[in-house]
Amino acid sequence: MSASSISKDVTHYSSKSDYLQGKKTEVKALKEVVNESSGPKELPDNLKEKASKVDLSDQAKDKAKDLVKADVVKVGEAAGHLAKDTLSTAKNIPANLLGATPKGALKTSQTTKVVDKNEAKIIPRPGVFFIEGFELFSLNSSKSDGLKAMSESFRGAEHYSWSDEEKIIELIKKRPVDQPIILVGHSLGGDTAVNISNRLNSLEHGFRKVDLLVTLDSIGFDNDIIPQNVSKNLNFISDNDSFFNDSPNIAKNNELTDVINELLPSGHREIDENEDVQFKIFQNMAKTVRTLKEQVAKQI
């Protein structure tokens, strides 16, 4: 045997040349197994486990190609979303700092509204929306999804993607104004949650109140100022990933909005799995729903 010893699935080689020779042997053995012309071969014991984990079927290859294609589409959508954020931020910069802007350059494309036959139906319960951030399908198979797990544990909560902004707004509009609205967004989903809050803070949507907004390491360019229709914003920021590290949030009106920023050692991808964070989110959601129910009961 070329390796000096094997312990707990870890092979120890005596030298670099010994390691390279061992790899050549492994590759050759695997090729013989899948080569139909050479017939079935028996693998050495140390390669059986490795071979059992390798899916060389055409179906697996096709699936991998589909995942990559889906990722390309998602990357394009995310880039477009962030580009709109950039334009939104640019509109708030004085014109003399930007120079002349071509007429119509900051206009966004208009979409045709599709009328749903069930659109008029009222949903007589709180609107609790967990909004997932951008994830690559091909890299997400082993990730534990803390946000989805929370949505499944809170009665009546719904789970959506960062790209479901229009759908979430339509669902909020179906809630009576006395029903609480709670938005919890992670990563790009946090940016979407703030976007939704800003859009609801308009005459078009009756300045609809967002009772609780939770942002988990949001990514974006225009999500740091929390609008006055938000009663409370819990903003959790990762101190582990400098690339994703978001700025603290600021209330547009301190008398109407309570903003709490908290810096955490959790990484960007794991921040929604932090048990202390989950506890605080659930505690605040339960308190928000309970308080509003008590207020409605007093009015009856």
SVG drawing of the C-alpha trace seen along z (x, -y; Angstrom):
<svg xmlns="http://www.w3.org/2000/svg" viewBox="-68 -72 76 79">
<polyline fill="none" stroke="black" stroke-width="0.4" points="0.0,0.0 1.4,-3.4 0.0,-5.3 1.7,-5.0 -1.6,-4.7 -5.4,-5.2 -7.3,-6.6 -11.0,-7.6 -11.3,-8.1 -8.1,-10.3 -5.3,-8.9 -1.7,-10.0 1.0,-10.0 4.7,-9.9 5.6,-12.3 4.1,-14.5 5.1,-12.0 3.4,-9.2 0.2,-11.3 0.2,-12.0 0.8,-8.3 -2.1,-7.4 -4.4,-9.9 -3.5,-8.4 -4.4,-5.0 -7.8,-6.2 -8.7,-8.0 -7.7,-4.9 -9.9,-2.6 -12.9,-4.9 -12.6,-5.1 -12.5,-1.3 -15.8,-1.1 -17.7,-3.4 -16.1,-2.1 -18.7,0.3 -16.2,1.9 -14.0,3.1 -17.0,4.6 -17.7,4.3 -14.6,3.9 -14.2,4.4 -12.9,1.3 -10.3,1.4 -11.9,1.1 -10.5,-2.4 -12.3,-3.6 -15.7,-1.9 -17.1,-4.7 -15.8,-7.4 -17.3,-5.8 -20.7,-5.3 -20.9,-9.0 -20.2,-9.9 -23.2,-10.2 -21.9,-9.9 -25.3,-9.5 -26.5,-11.7 -29.4,-12.7 -27.1,-14.1 -25.1,-16.0 -28.3,-17.5 -29.5,-18.5 -26.2,-20.3 -26.5,-22.2 -30.1,-23.2 -28.9,-24.5 -26.1,-26.6 -28.6,-28.0 -31.0,-28.9 -28.2,-30.6 -27.3,-32.8 -30.9,-34.0 -31.0,-34.7 -27.7,-36.6 -29.1,-38.8 -32.3,-39.4 -30.4,-40.4 -28.1,-42.7 -31.1,-44.4 -32.7,-44.8 -29.5,-46.4 -29.2,-48.6 -32.7,-50.1 -31.4,-50.7 -28.5,-52.7 -30.8,-54.8 -33.1,-55.4 -30.1,-56.6 -28.9,-58.8 -32.2,-60.6 -31.7,-61.8 -28.2,-63.4 -28.3,-67.1 -28.2,-67.5 -25.2,-69.8 -23.1,-66.9 -24.2,-64.5 -24.1,-66.8 -26.8,-66.9 -29.0,-63.8 -30.5,-62.8 -34.3,-63.2 -36.0,-60.0 -32.8,-58.3 -34.1,-57.5 -37.5,-56.2 -38.3,-52.6 -40.2,-50.3 -44.0,-50.0 -45.6,-46.6 -49.2,-45.8 -51.3,-44.8 -52.8,-41.4 -56.3,-41.2 -56.8,-38.2 -60.4,-37.1 -59.7,-36.4 -58.1,-39.9 -61.0,-41.3 -61.0,-38.5 -60.1,-39.8 -57.6,-37.8 -58.7,-38.3 -55.4,-37.5 -52.0,-39.1 -49.7,-39.5 -46.4,-37.8 -43.9,-37.6 -40.4,-36.0 -38.4,-37.2 -35.5,-35.1 -32.3,-36.6 -30.5,-35.7 -29.2,-32.1 -27.5,-30.2 -29.4,-26.9 -26.2,-25.0 -24.5,-26.0 -27.5,-25.9 -28.2,-22.2 -26.3,-21.8 -27.3,-25.1 -29.7,-25.0 -32.3,-27.6 -33.0,-29.5 -35.5,-31.9 -37.7,-29.2 -37.6,-27.2 -38.8,-30.3 -41.6,-30.8 -42.8,-27.2 -42.7,-27.7 -44.8,-30.8 -48.5,-30.2 -49.9,-31.9 -46.5,-33.1 -45.6,-32.9 -42.2,-32.5 -41.2,-34.3 -38.2,-35.2 -36.7,-38.6 -38.1,-38.8 -41.7,-38.4 -42.1,-42.1 -45.3,-42.7 -46.9,-39.5 -46.3,-40.5 -47.7,-44.0 -50.9,-42.5 -51.2,-40.1 -50.8,-43.0 -53.5,-45.0 -55.9,-42.2 -55.4,-42.5 -57.8,-44.8 -56.0,-47.8 -56.5,-46.6 -54.4,-43.5 -50.7,-43.7 -48.1,-43.6 -44.7,-42.0 -41.8,-41.8 -38.7,-39.7 -36.0,-39.9 -32.5,-38.4 -29.8,-39.7 -31.4,-40.9 -34.7,-39.9 -34.0,-42.6 -33.6,-45.2 -37.0,-44.0 -38.6,-44.3 -37.5,-48.0 -38.6,-48.6 -42.1,-47.2 -42.2,-49.5 -41.3,-52.5 -43.9,-51.7 -46.6,-51.2 -45.7,-54.6 -47.6,-56.4 -51.0,-57.9 -51.5,-55.1 -51.4,-52.5 -53.0,-54.6 -49.8,-55.0 -50.2,-51.4 -48.5,-50.8 -45.8,-48.1 -45.9,-47.2 -42.6,-45.3 -39.7,-45.2 -36.8,-42.9 -33.7,-43.2 -31.0,-40.6 -27.7,-41.9 -29.5,-43.6 -27.8,-44.1 -28.6,-47.1 -28.0,-50.8 -31.1,-52.5 -32.3,-50.5 -30.7,-52.4 -33.4,-55.0 -36.6,-53.4 -39.8,-55.2 -42.2,-56.7 -45.0,-54.1 -42.7,-51.5 -43.4,-51.3 -40.3,-49.2 -37.2,-48.0 -34.9,-45.4 -31.7,-45.5 -29.2,-42.7 -25.8,-43.3 -23.0,-40.7 -19.6,-41.7 -18.0,-38.7 -18.3,-39.5 -16.9,-42.9 -18.2,-42.5 -21.8,-42.1 -21.6,-44.3 -24.6,-46.7 -24.7,-50.1 -26.8,-50.8 -30.4,-51.8 -31.8,-55.3 -35.4,-56.3 -36.8,-59.0 -38.9,-60.1 -37.7,-59.1 -41.0,-59.9 -42.9,-57.4 -40.2,-54.7 -38.1,-52.8 -34.9,-51.5 -32.7,-49.0 -29.3,-48.1 -27.4,-45.1 -23.9,-44.0 -23.4,-40.2 -20.4,-37.9 -22.4,-35.6 -21.5,-35.4 -23.8,-36.7 -25.2,-33.3 -25.6,-32.1 -27.1,-35.2 -30.7,-33.9 -29.7,-30.6 -28.5,-32.4 -30.7,-31.2 -30.5,-34.5 -31.6,-36.3 -34.5,-33.9 -35.6,-34.3 -35.7,-38.1 -37.6,-37.9 -40.2,-35.6 -40.5,-37.5 -41.1,-40.8 -43.5,-39.1 -45.6,-37.6 -45.7,-40.9 -46.7,-42.8 -49.6,-40.5 -50.8,-40.3 -50.7,-44.1 -52.7,-44.8 -55.3,-42.2 -55.7,-43.8 -56.1,-47.2 -58.8,-45.9 -60.6,-44.2 -60.8,-47.4 -62.4,-49.2 -65.2,-46.6"/>
</svg>
